[in-house]
Amino acid sequence: MKRSKGKIILVIVLALPIILAVLLNNSEQEYKELPVYTTDEMGIETPYIIDSFKLIDQNNRPFTRDSIGDRIFISNFFFTSCTDVCPTINGHIKIASQKLENSTDILFMSHTVDPYNDSVSILKEYADMFEADDQQWKFLTGKKSTIYHLARDSYKAVIQEIPDTNTFIHSEKIMLVDKQFRVRGIYDGMNFDEVMDLIKDARFLLKIYADQKKNNEKN
């Protein structure tokens, strides 16, 4: 009886690497390609492309599209006086930044939709509240027209002021953007499961670029 149990355990141990390899392969096969989000303009599919911009980060330093460099990035829109939705979403982004902190090829960008009130010093305090690494996670302010253009026309996020109030209807979405400034993923920032999908998709996108780099070096 003991000998039979020993054989069963041995078979399981020997089979584990094969099982894990199959599971890993199936997991990778789930990811054939991330979508490129597009809009239909006059019958032509046009990708969401993040336009050039000039903003200021939480350290009062200029930040432009060129500042992103050769990195993919994750973006959202918020305002510091928001007491419910925004802290939850930025809390989820904090988790994502921790999960992806070992990669130097990814950047997080949080844009305030209330630049009149969210000064650089206020953004700095807000960033410190989330213990944000200022090399990895940028809190951005600047001209309202620039921010709203990015939100509405580049990311296609819903940003709207409520008349006669200091309240904004803003997107709860988090966007994943590739190195060509194309939106490759849109996620509900309030949904933790979707944030986990964001992390998984970001890793997959990083892997694609890493594989491309290896192939280019071989050739």
Protein Blocks (a to p, Z undefined) as FASTA:
>chain_A
ZZmmmmmmmmmmmmmmmmmmmmmmmmmmmmmbccdddddeehiacdddddddddddfkop
acdfklnmpaddddddddfklcklmmmmmmmmmmmmmmmmmpckbccddddfblmlmcfk
lmmmmmmmnopafklmccdeddfklmmmmmmmmnopacdddehiabdcddfbdcdddfko
pafbdcdfklmklmmmmmmmmmmmmmmmmmmmmmmmmZZ
